[in-house]
């Protein structure tokens, strides 16, 4: 299932080289760096997990199946934190 960022429901700031994203409704914080930060940036243009996996598998030279599992897990975490919502397009 494709996702988009839940615009207007979070704030973000760089703190000590890490992107800190806060859900404005719950006050929950997530710190993003490395691959998590890459996924967050990729979500600006692409929300399909298969497409995100393809970008990361090539960028980091990892197995597609392993990468897809990690991407799905991370996207689910962001969705549980209400930072992502399912895309309607």
C-alpha positions as CSV (number, residue, x, y, z in Angstrom):
1,X,0.0,0.0,0.0
2,X,1.4,3.4,-1.0
3,X,1.8,6.0,1.7
4,X,2.1,9.8,1.9
5,X,3.4,12.0,4.7
6,X,0.6,13.2,7.0
7,X,1.1,16.9,6.2
8,X,0.1,19.3,9.0
9,X,0.3,16.6,11.6
10,X,4.0,16.7,12.3
11,X,6.9,19.1,12.8
12,X,10.5,18.3,12.0
13,X,13.9,19.7,12.9
14,X,17.5,18.8,12.6
15,X,19.2,18.2,16.0
16,X,22.8,17.1,16.2
17,X,22.7,15.7,12.6
18,X,19.5,13.7,13.2
19,X,16.1,14.6,11.8
20,X,13.6,14.7,14.7
21,X,10.0,14.3,13.7
22,X,7.3,15.1,16.2
23,X,3.6,14.1,15.9
24,X,1.8,17.4,16.7
25,X,-1.2,15.6,18.1
26,X,0.5,13.0,20.3
27,X,3.8,14.6,21.1
28,X,5.6,11.4,20.1
29,X,9.1,11.9,18.7
30,X,11.0,9.8,16.2
31,X,14.7,10.4,15.4
32,X,15.6,9.6,11.8
33,X,19.1,9.2,10.3
34,X,20.9,7.0,7.8
35,X,18.4,4.7,6.0
36,X,15.4,5.9,7.9
37,X,16.2,9.5,6.9
38,X,16.6,8.3,3.3
39,X,13.2,6.7,3.3
40,X,11.7,9.9,4.8
41,X,13.2,12.0,2.0
42,X,12.1,9.4,-0.7
43,X,8.6,9.7,0.6
44,X,8.5,13.3,-0.7
45,X,8.3,11.9,-4.2
46,X,7.5,8.3,-3.9
47,X,5.2,6.4,-1.5
48,X,5.1,3.0,-3.0
49,X,7.0,0.5,-0.9
50,X,8.2,-1.4,-4.0
51,X,9.7,1.8,-5.5
52,X,11.3,2.8,-2.2
53,X,12.8,-0.7,-1.9
54,X,14.2,-0.5,-5.4
55,X,15.9,2.8,-4.7
56,X,17.4,1.6,-1.4
57,X,18.4,-1.9,-2.6
58,X,20.4,-0.3,-5.4
59,X,21.9,2.5,-3.2
60,X,23.0,0.1,-0.5
61,X,23.6,-3.0,-2.6
62,X,21.3,-5.2,-0.4
63,X,19.0,-8.1,-1.3
64,X,15.6,-6.9,-2.5
65,X,13.6,-9.3,-0.2
66,X,15.5,-8.2,2.9
67,X,15.2,-4.6,1.9
68,X,11.5,-4.9,1.3
69,X,10.9,-6.4,4.7
70,X,12.8,-3.6,6.4
71,X,11.0,-0.9,4.3
72,X,7.6,-2.4,5.2
73,X,8.5,-2.6,8.9
74,X,9.7,1.0,8.9
75,X,6.7,2.4,7.0
76,X,4.4,0.5,9.4
77,X,6.2,2.2,12.3
78,X,5.8,5.6,10.7
79,X,2.1,4.9,10.0
80,X,1.5,3.7,13.7
81,X,3.1,7.0,14.8
82,X,0.5,8.7,12.5
83,X,3.3,10.4,10.5
84,X,2.1,8.6,7.3
85,X,-1.3,7.9,5.9
86,X,-2.4,5.6,3.0
87,X,-2.2,7.3,-0.4
88,X,-5.5,7.7,-2.2
89,X,-3.9,8.0,-5.6
